[in-house]
Amino acid sequence: MSTTPTLSIVAVKPDVNLSTGATFSTEDTSWMLYFDPAAAIRAWIEHVESLPSSKNERHTYRAYSAALVTFLAWGRSRAMGLTPQRTIYKHTAIHAMLDGIRLGATADIIHPLPTVALMTAFYNWLSTTGKGVSASTFNQRYLSAIAIYFKALADQSPETTLEGYMRLAELRESIRRAATKRLKVTNHKSESPIHDNGVRLEPQQISAVLRAQDRSTLRGLQDYALFETAIHSGLRGAELQRITLNSIKFDGSGCTITVRGKGNKTVPVPVATFVYTSIMNYVNAYNATSTPTPITEDQPLWRGLDFRGLPILSPNHHGYGIVKSPKSIANRISRMVYDALGIHFAGHDTRRTCAYNAYIGGMKIVDLSKLLRHASIKTTSRYIGTPPNLGDRTLANYMPSI
């Protein structure tokens, strides 16, 4: 007799009392007689955990599991004839089910047969509840994760009778079509490749933010080095988080920072030597404290500090040994700019500021695009924005009078 624990998605507290609502599936769920969703989810977990971006930050698993949990909870409600609410993605029982499957437990999972029509209905539900979801977001965030689960289902080879073979083939084809479903993204009104979304700081504003940091304190040294690095490198928040001493190469005449970026690209980014000096001033000051987690060669630079601006020493503190996340890095940069200038500044505005100042300083847009690691010059143009003297650059200024 098997002692493997069994988890059930039906055990999740429904949106209405099952004793007064539907107590049976309102859709045909006989397809589950041919497939093993728990085994497919186990394959899904193995696949997601093998993705490069999940090896260190666990970001992929968190993001993808949220999409899968939402689909499973919505599908269960639909199959049971209930009205699903947008808050179903918060069902901790389904997250616990995923954790149980990871450890080898079985699970009784109920949701309708994956079809193209089902995925369209799932999108319509997402887009009309809560904050809504755009077609592009649905493709990237939801379908990319759910397709892995569907493909794992379709790859299964269940035993069946000759009479059931045709039915199995039909079901497998439906699941495969659902796995390749992608919504058509409607192009919005075309706009100029040069526009002014976001905030770009002028050189004097950058200097004002840096001057506002009290470099006699550890927090001030960290903030100064963080802001200077972000502005002069144009690195994204997740890339800033990954900076270690090993990723910084300094030979006395130049300095580069090489971290894994978007699309798993690792391209050396040149920065000024004074950026390296600011980083080392902060690192040396941090390691001079009695911190139990010093910044070593392979450890990220940016650390959480307590309310006094000092390293966290208590092992019982929630921030013990904490490394700043991309979000906390963005929040810290935003706070620095607002405190110094009173301007609301997003974390990604450091890349816009970098592009803007490099362009008006004379850097060619082709070289700037390579520095920012953009796929196209059009993207770089959007980061640059509208240079202040663009209105004076008429053709008459460059052609002789006739």
C-alpha positions as CSV (number, residue, x, y, z in Angstrom):
1,M,0.0,0.0,0.0
2,S,1.4,3.4,-1.0
3,T,2.1,5.9,1.7
4,T,2.7,8.8,-0.7
5,P,0.7,11.7,0.6
6,T,-2.0,13.0,-1.8
7,L,-2.7,16.7,-2.2
8,S,-5.8,18.0,-3.8
9,I,-6.4,21.3,-5.5
10,V,-10.1,20.9,-4.5
11,A,-8.9,21.3,-0.9
12,V,-8.4,25.0,-1.7
13,K,-11.1,27.0,0.0
14,P,-13.6,27.8,-2.8
15,D,-15.0,31.2,-3.5
16,V,-18.5,29.9,-2.5
17,N,-19.5,27.1,-0.2
18,L,-19.4,23.9,-2.2
19,S,-22.3,22.5,-0.1
20,T,-24.5,25.1,-1.6
21,G,-22.8,25.6,-4.9
22,A,-21.8,23.2,-7.7
23,T,-20.5,19.9,-6.4
24,F,-19.5,18.5,-9.8
25,S,-17.4,19.6,-12.7
26,T,-19.4,21.7,-15.2
27,E,-16.9,21.0,-18.0
28,D,-15.6,17.8,-19.4
29,T,-12.6,16.8,-17.3
30,S,-12.3,13.2,-18.7
31,W,-9.1,14.2,-20.4
32,M,-7.4,13.8,-17.0
33,L,-8.0,10.0,-17.3
34,Y,-5.2,10.0,-19.9
35,F,-2.7,12.4,-18.4
36,D,-0.9,12.9,-15.1
37,P,-0.9,16.6,-14.2
38,A,1.2,16.1,-11.1
39,A,4.0,14.5,-13.1
40,A,3.7,17.4,-15.6
41,I,4.1,19.9,-12.8
42,R,7.1,18.0,-11.5
43,A,8.6,18.2,-15.0
44,W,7.6,21.9,-15.0
45,I,9.5,22.6,-11.8
46,E,12.6,20.8,-13.0
47,H,12.5,22.8,-16.3
48,V,12.0,26.2,-14.6
49,E,14.7,25.5,-12.0
50,S,17.1,24.7,-14.8
51,L,16.7,28.1,-16.4
52,P,19.8,30.3,-16.0
53,S,18.1,33.2,-14.2
54,S,16.7,31.0,-11.5
55,K,20.1,29.6,-10.4
56,N,21.0,32.5,-8.2
57,E,18.0,34.7,-7.5
58,R,15.1,32.2,-7.7
59,H,13.4,35.0,-9.7
60,T,12.2,32.7,-12.5
61,Y,10.5,30.2,-10.2
62,R,8.7,32.9,-8.3
63,A,7.4,34.7,-11.4
64,Y,6.5,31.5,-13.3
65,S,4.9,29.8,-10.3
66,A,2.6,32.8,-9.8
67,A,1.4,32.4,-13.4
68,L,0.9,28.7,-13.1
69,V,-0.9,29.0,-9.7
70,T,-3.2,31.6,-11.1
71,F,-4.1,29.4,-14.0
72,L,-4.6,26.3,-11.9
73,A,-6.8,28.2,-9.4
74,W,-8.8,29.8,-12.2
75,G,-9.2,26.5,-14.1
76,R,-10.4,24.7,-10.9
77,S,-13.0,27.4,-10.3
78,R,-14.1,27.2,-13.9
79,A,-14.3,23.4,-13.8
80,M,-16.3,23.5,-10.6
81,G,-18.8,26.1,-11.9
82,L,-17.6,28.8,-9.5
83,T,-17.0,32.5,-10.2
84,P,-13.2,33.0,-9.8
85,Q,-11.9,36.1,-8.2
86,R,-8.6,37.8,-9.1
87,T,-7.2,37.2,-5.6
88,I,-7.1,33.5,-6.3
89,Y,-3.4,33.8,-7.1
90,K,-2.8,34.3,-3.4
91,H,-4.0,30.8,-2.6
92,T,-1.2,29.5,-0.4
93,A,-2.7,26.0,-0.6
94,I,-1.8,25.8,-4.3
95,H,1.7,27.1,-3.6
96,A,2.0,24.4,-0.9
97,M,0.8,21.8,-3.5
98,L,3.6,22.8,-5.8
99,D,6.1,22.5,-2.9
100,G,4.6,19.0,-2.1
101,I,4.9,17.9,-5.7
102,R,8.5,19.0,-5.7
103,L,9.1,16.7,-2.8
104,G,7.4,13.8,-4.5
105,A,3.8,14.0,-3.4
106,T,0.9,13.2,-5.7
107,A,-1.9,15.7,-6.4
108,D,-5.5,15.5,-7.7
109,I,-5.6,18.5,-10.0
110,I,-8.8,19.6,-11.7
111,H,-9.0,22.0,-14.6
112,P,-10.6,21.9,-18.0
113,L,-8.8,20.5,-21.1
114,P,-6.2,23.0,-22.3
115,T,-7.4,24.5,-25.6
116,V,-6.8,27.7,-27.5
117,A,-10.3,28.8,-26.5
118,L,-9.6,28.1,-22.8
119,M,-6.4,30.3,-23.0
120,T,-8.4,33.0,-24.7
121,A,-11.0,32.8,-21.9
122,F,-8.2,32.9,-19.3
123,Y,-6.8,36.1,-20.9
124,N,-10.3,37.7,-21.1
125,W,-10.8,37.0,-17.4
126,L,-7.4,38.5,-16.4
127,S,-7.9,41.6,-18.6
128,T,-11.3,42.4,-17.1
129,T,-10.5,41.8,-13.4
130,G,-8.2,43.6,-11.1
131,K,-5.7,45.9,-12.8
132,G,-6.0,44.1,-16.1
133,V,-3.3,42.5,-18.3
134,S,-2.1,43.6,-21.7
135,A,-1.7,41.1,-24.5
136,S,2.1,41.4,-24.5
137,T,2.2,40.9,-20.7
138,F,0.0,37.9,-21.0
139,N,2.2,36.3,-23.6
140,Q,5.4,37.0,-21.7
141,R,4.4,36.4,-18.1
142,Y,1.6,33.9,-18.3
143,L,1.7,31.9,-21.5
144,S,5.5,31.4,-21.3
145,A,5.1,29.7,-17.9
146,I,1.9,27.8,-18.6
147,A,3.2,26.5,-22.0
148,I,6.0,24.6,-20.1
149,Y,3.3,22.7,-18.2
150,F,1.2,22.1,-21.3
151,K,4.2,20.7,-23.2
152,A,5.0,18.4,-20.3
153,L,1.5,17.1,-20.5
154,A,1.6,16.6,-24.2
155,D,5.0,14.7,-24.0
156,Q,3.5,12.1,-21.7
157,S,2.9,8.6,-23.2
158,P,0.0,7.1,-21.2
159,E,-1.1,3.5,-21.9
160,T,-4.5,3.2,-23.6
161,T,-6.6,0.8,-25.5
162,L,-6.8,0.8,-29.3
163,E,-10.2,2.4,-29.0
164,G,-8.8,5.2,-26.8
165,Y,-5.9,5.9,-29.0
166,M,-7.7,8.3,-31.3
167,R,-9.2,10.1,-28.3
168,L,-5.7,10.4,-26.8
169,A,-4.3,11.8,-30.1
170,E,-7.1,14.5,-30.2
171,L,-6.4,15.5,-26.6
172,R,-2.7,15.7,-27.1
173,E,-3.2,17.9,-30.2
174,S,-5.5,20.2,-28.3
175,I,-2.9,20.6,-25.5
176,R,-0.1,21.3,-28.0
177,R,-2.1,23.9,-29.7
178,A,-2.8,25.6,-26.4
179,A,0.9,25.5,-25.6
180,T,1.7,27.4,-28.7
181,K,-1.1,30.0,-28.3
182,R,0.1,33.6,-28.4
183,L,-2.1,36.6,-28.5
184,K,-1.7,39.1,-31.3
185,V,-0.3,42.3,-29.9
186,T,-1.9,45.4,-31.4
187,N,0.6,48.1,-32.3
188,H,-0.3,51.4,-30.8
189,K,-0.1,54.6,-32.7
190,S,3.4,55.0,-33.9
191,E,5.4,57.7,-32.2
192,S,8.7,59.4,-32.8
193,P,11.7,57.3,-31.8
194,I,12.8,60.3,-29.8
195,H,10.4,61.2,-27.0
196,D,10.5,62.3,-23.4
197,N,9.1,59.4,-21.3
198,G,11.0,59.2,-18.0
199,V,13.3,61.7,-16.2
200,R,16.8,62.7,-17.3
201,L,19.1,64.6,-15.0
202,E,21.4,67.3,-16.2
203,P,25.1,67.2,-15.2
204,Q,24.6,69.9,-12.5
205,Q,21.7,67.9,-11.0
206,I,23.8,64.7,-10.9
207,S,26.5,66.7,-9.1
208,A,23.9,68.0,-6.6
209,V,22.7,64.5,-5.8
210,L,26.3,63.3,-5.2
211,R,27.2,66.4,-3.1
212,A,24.1,65.7,-0.9
213,Q,25.6,62.4,0.3
214,D,27.4,62.5,3.6
215,R,30.6,60.6,2.8
216,S,31.7,60.7,6.4
217,T,29.2,57.9,7.1
218,L,29.0,54.4,5.7
219,R,25.5,55.0,4.3
220,G,26.7,58.1,2.5
221,L,29.7,56.2,1.0
222,Q,27.4,53.4,-0.2
223,D,24.8,55.8,-1.6
224,Y,27.5,57.9,-3.3
225,A,29.2,54.8,-4.9
226,L,25.8,53.3,-5.9
227,F,24.5,56.4,-7.6
228,E,27.7,57.2,-9.3
229,T,28.0,53.6,-10.6
230,A,24.4,53.5,-11.8
231,I,24.7,56.8,-13.7
232,H,28.1,56.2,-15.3
233,S,27.6,52.6,-16.2
234,G,23.9,52.6,-17.3
235,L,23.5,49.2,-15.7
236,R,20.0,47.9,-14.9
237,G,18.9,47.3,-11.4
238,A,19.4,43.6,-11.5
239,E,22.8,44.1,-13.0
240,L,23.8,46.5,-10.3
241,Q,22.8,43.9,-7.7
242,R,25.1,41.3,-9.3
243,I,28.3,43.5,-9.1
244,T,31.0,41.8,-7.1
245,L,34.7,42.7,-6.7
246,N,35.5,39.9,-9.1
247,S,33.3,41.5,-11.8
248,I,35.3,44.8,-11.6
249,K,38.5,44.9,-13.6
250,F,40.9,47.8,-13.0
251,D,44.3,48.1,-14.5
252,G,45.3,51.6,-13.5
253,S,44.2,53.2,-16.7
254,G,40.7,52.0,-17.1
255,C,37.9,50.1,-15.4
256,T,35.2,47.7,-16.6
257,I,32.3,46.0,-14.9
258,T,31.1,42.6,-16.3
259,V,27.9,41.1,-15.0
260,R,25.2,38.9,-16.4
261,G,22.6,41.1,-18.0
262,K,19.4,40.8,-19.9
263,G,19.2,37.7,-22.1
264,N,22.2,36.2,-20.2
265,K,24.6,38.6,-22.0
266,T,27.8,39.3,-20.3
267,V,29.4,42.4,-22.0
268,P,32.1,44.5,-20.2
269,V,30.8,48.0,-19.5
270,P,33.5,50.6,-19.2
271,V,33.3,53.2,-16.4
272,A,35.5,56.0,-15.2
273,T,38.3,55.3,-12.8
274,F,36.8,57.6,-10.2
275,V,33.8,55.2,-10.1
276,Y,36.2,52.5,-9.0
277,T,37.7,54.7,-6.4
278,S,34.2,55.5,-5.0
279,I,33.3,51.8,-4.9
280,M,36.6,50.9,-3.1
281,N,36.2,53.7,-0.5
282,Y,32.8,52.2,0.4
283,V,34.0,48.6,0.4
284,N,37.0,49.4,2.6
285,A,34.8,51.4,5.1
286,Y,32.2,48.5,5.2
287,N,34.8,45.9,5.9
288,A,36.4,48.0,8.6
289,T,33.3,47.6,10.7
290,S,32.5,44.6,12.9
291,T,30.2,43.1,10.2
292,P,29.9,39.3,10.3
293,T,29.5,39.3,6.5
294,P,32.3,41.3,5.0
295,I,32.3,42.1,1.3
296,T,34.6,39.5,-0.3
297,E,35.7,39.0,-3.9
298,D,32.7,36.9,-4.9
299,Q,30.0,38.7,-2.7
300,P,27.6,41.4,-4.0
301,L,28.6,45.0,-3.1
302,W,25.4,46.6,-2.0
303,R,24.3,45.7,1.5
304,G,21.3,46.4,3.7
305,L,22.1,48.8,6.6
306,D,20.2,49.3,9.9
307,F,18.4,52.5,10.9
308,R,21.8,54.0,12.0
309,G,23.3,53.3,8.6
310,L,25.5,50.5,9.9
311,P,25.9,46.8,9.0
312,I,23.3,44.6,10.6
313,L,25.0,42.5,13.4
314,S,22.1,40.5,14.9
315,P,21.7,37.1,13.4
316,N,18.0,37.2,14.4
317,H,17.3,40.4,12.4
318,H,15.4,39.8,9.2
319,G,18.1,41.7,7.3
320,Y,21.1,39.8,8.6
321,G,23.6,39.4,5.7
322,I,21.0,40.9,3.4
323,V,22.0,42.0,-0.1
324,K,20.0,44.8,-1.7
325,S,17.5,43.6,-4.2
326,P,16.9,45.4,-7.6
327,K,13.8,47.0,-6.1
328,S,15.5,48.2,-3.0
329,I,18.4,49.6,-5.1
330,A,15.8,51.5,-7.3
331,N,14.1,52.8,-4.1
332,R,17.3,54.0,-2.7
333,I,18.3,55.8,-5.8
334,S,14.8,57.4,-6.0
335,R,15.1,58.5,-2.4
336,M,18.5,60.1,-3.0
337,V,17.3,62.1,-6.0
338,Y,14.1,63.2,-4.2
339,D,15.9,64.3,-1.1
340,A,18.4,66.3,-3.1
341,L,16.2,67.7,-5.9
342,G,12.6,67.1,-5.0
343,I,12.2,65.1,-8.2
344,H,10.4,61.8,-8.5
345,F,13.1,59.6,-10.2
346,A,12.5,55.9,-11.2
347,G,15.3,53.4,-10.9
348,H,15.4,52.9,-14.7
349,D,15.9,56.7,-15.1
350,T,19.6,56.2,-14.4
351,R,19.9,54.5,-17.8
352,R,17.9,57.4,-19.5
353,T,20.2,59.9,-17.7
354,C,23.3,58.0,-18.8
355,A,22.0,57.9,-22.5
356,Y,21.0,61.5,-22.5
357,N,24.2,62.9,-21.1
358,A,26.4,60.7,-23.2
359,Y,24.6,61.7,-26.4
360,I,24.7,65.5,-25.7
361,G,28.3,65.1,-24.8
362,G,29.1,63.8,-28.2
363,M,28.9,60.0,-28.0
364,K,27.7,58.5,-31.3
365,I,24.3,56.8,-30.9
366,V,25.8,53.5,-32.4
367,D,28.4,53.4,-29.6
368,L,25.8,54.4,-27.0
369,S,23.5,51.6,-28.1
370,K,26.4,49.1,-27.6
371,L,27.1,50.6,-24.2
372,L,23.5,50.2,-23.1
373,R,23.3,46.7,-24.8
374,H,20.2,47.6,-26.8
375,A,18.9,45.4,-29.6
376,S,18.2,48.5,-31.8
377,I,19.2,52.1,-32.1
378,K,15.5,53.0,-32.0
379,T,15.4,51.8,-28.4
380,T,18.5,53.9,-27.6
381,S,16.7,57.0,-29.1
382,R,13.9,56.6,-26.7
383,Y,16.3,56.5,-23.8
384,I,18.0,59.7,-25.0
385,G,14.8,61.7,-25.3
386,T,14.8,65.1,-26.9
387,P,18.1,67.0,-26.6
388,P,17.6,70.6,-25.5
389,N,18.8,72.1,-28.8
390,L,17.0,69.7,-31.1
391,G,14.5,72.5,-32.1
392,D,17.4,74.5,-33.6
393,R,18.7,71.7,-35.7
394,T,16.8,72.6,-38.9
395,L,18.1,71.7,-42.3
396,A,18.8,75.4,-42.9
397,N,21.5,75.4,-40.3
398,Y,23.4,72.8,-42.2
399,M,22.9,74.0,-45.8
400,P,24.3,77.1,-47.5
401,S,21.9,79.8,-48.4
402,I,20.6,79.8,-52.0
